[in-house]
Amino acid sequence: MKDRTTAYAESVVNRTIDRHVGKTEVLCCKRHLNDLERQGTGGFPYAWDAKKSLSMIDFAENLVLAEGENPGPFHCVGYQDFIFGSWQGWVHKGTGYRRFHTSYVQVARQNGKSVDNSVPAMYYGNFAGYNYPQIYCTAIKELQARIVLREVEKFIKSDRELEGTKASPGLFTIQDYKSQILCNITNGVIKALGRDTESIDGFRPFFGSVDEYHKHKTNQMYKLMVDGAKNMAEYLISVITTAGFDLNSPCKELYDYCKEILYGAVTDETQFVYIAEMDEGDDIWDEDNWEKANPLWTPQRLDNLRADAVKAKNMGGQELVNFETKSLNMWVEASDTQYLDIEKWGKCGTDCTLEDMRDRECYLGLDLSEGGDLTSAVLEFPLMIDGRKKYYIHSHSFMPAARLEEHERSDTAPYRQWAIDKLLTLTETNGGLITDYKYILAYYRELIAKYELKLLGIAYDPHNASAFLNDLQEFGVDLIDIYQSPKSLSDPTKDFKLEVDALNVIYDKSNKLLTWSMVNAKTVTNAYGDMMVDKAKRRDRIDPVDAVIDAHKMALMAKPAPQVDISNYLKDGKLKNWWGLS
């Protein structure tokens, strides 16, 4: 018999669940199922303990929900099985400590967020076998932080064993005047903490909940939690939130990071993710789609959402924005600026490598950074496969070795691992401090010779190219300079997006650096409708995307040449993408 966490994950992935689910939730659950398959493999030091996965679920279902007309036992619904079970069931196979240190859960309003953080606050406070645990319920203001604490109090007061009596102390002692609850089994404390709370000595959170993170202007409270636990063998910092209005908030940044994990752009084995949201392009007035963002689905919720939708549709404006953001869990403007449909980009990933492009025609696009930033280059190969024109993209990047640690910190990107995976070359010339353009060109001369490539042209940004223009001319091919402006880049930017949508782009699915940059890429449009890619934040590198657009522009400008269909040339399975499609 399947454990409850895995059973829920399978029901979501297989679409046998009794509500509509979105693609993001499917990816969350697919990650769990994929990790079950990864057990025992190199580089994955975690194991699934089905028995432990039930510990918090069983505890929760011994609690009593006292609020409302008919108090009764708390019952975990499927998505709570998935969250609580994942927190507890994944452990390090060497130490037995819990795998996840941080957790991000995003659901629509009124889906039990405060309750979902009050249960672990109680469990980790008194029943996890850890002595003197510090449990914190945090928010911008202490008054807001007390919301989760109030949920804990409700559970305690509804159970005589938990609350006790004057004659017989219970398992918890509520000290409302201190905004805290004592855990009498472990000598621990559950405390409300806001930015306006006085500083606390010896801050070491065994569990911390961050409430309404979308309202936080800075990541101060979140970092206070995480940094305070740095020397602890196991801990959990839990963000359970709804989407917000501020697209430059730390919550949106964390949301984007978690989506990158789900799409495989970055790897973070200790970050748990559960996001229930509608899919891009979903009709917001279709009631079936509402279920995707509301995992705690009931007939009453449907009635309430219908009432909200009527106001939103008739009034528009802020009422509409509020409906989209709070009731449907949408970062309203996020999908408007994302360059590519990342799911379709994922479907373009294949097992094809540069070896498969041996002796083929190609174009080279160069995005040349200043100083010691990331520099990227792309070879684009126009192909004919099964009678359709496609484009194979080979991307590689460069960074001065001495700037590696600096950029790992500023960009929060795993450049070191990408260098190990041969997606990034760390250059040592010029003391490893500044970009060596001559080294990069020498790299491509060798690559072209090694694979007998037929280079037809080079596209480059003239801003940083004047110093080595003579070196470019030595390739003996057409050169075009491409200015980084919407007017210059609009056609190739729009066309490449259309080709991705049509699944006519091919790339090596192991290139996580390229996918990371595609996830980072947003779009800006001028008054004439011209489009180019940009990034939302300084740390969001999109250099590989810029190089792709440069190469694609030259490919579009080139005169059409007879194309040889290479369908039979590619080895069996080479075009099979990471979604299992072809």
Secondary structure as UniProt FT lines:
FT   HELIX           4..13
FT   TURN            14..15
FT   HELIX           23..38
FT   TURN            39..40
FT   TURN            42..43
FT   STRAND          46..48
FT   HELIX           50..53
FT   HELIX           55..60
FT   TURN            61..62
FT   STRAND          64..65
FT   STRAND          72..73
FT   HELIX           78..89
FT   STRAND          90..92
FT   TURN            93..95
FT   STRAND          102..106
FT   TURN            109..110
FT   HELIX           113..126
FT   STRAND          134..139
FT   HELIX           142..157
FT   HELIX           160..163
FT   STRAND          172..175
FT   HELIX           176..178
FT   STRAND          180..183
FT   TURN            184..187
FT   STRAND          188..194
FT   TURN            195..196
FT   TURN            201..202
FT   STRAND          205..211
FT   HELIX           213..215
FT   HELIX           220..228
FT   TURN            229..231
FT   STRAND          236..241
FT   TURN            247..248
FT   HELIX           250..262
FT   TURN            263..264
FT   TURN            269..270
FT   STRAND          271..275
FT   TURN            280..281
FT   TURN            284..285
FT   HELIX           287..293
FT   HELIX           299..315
FT   HELIX           317..322
FT   HELIX           323..327
FT   TURN            332..333
FT   HELIX           334..337
FT   HELIX           342..348
FT   STRAND          349..350
FT   HELIX           354..357
FT   TURN            358..359
FT   STRAND          361..367
FT   TURN            371..372
FT   STRAND          375..385
FT   TURN            386..387
FT   STRAND          388..400
FT   HELIX           401..403
FT   HELIX           404..411
FT   HELIX           415..420
FT   TURN            421..422
FT   STRAND          424..427
FT   HELIX           429..432
FT   HELIX           437..450
FT   TURN            451..452
FT   STRAND          454..460
FT   HELIX           462..464
FT   HELIX           466..468
FT   HELIX           469..473
FT   TURN            474..475
FT   STRAND          478..481
FT   HELIX           486..501
FT   TURN            502..503
FT   STRAND          505..508
FT   TURN            509..510
FT   HELIX           512..520
FT   STRAND          521..525
FT   TURN            527..528
FT   STRAND          531..535
FT   TURN            538..539
FT   HELIX           543..557
FT   TURN            567..569
FT   TURN            572..575
FT   TURN            578..579
//
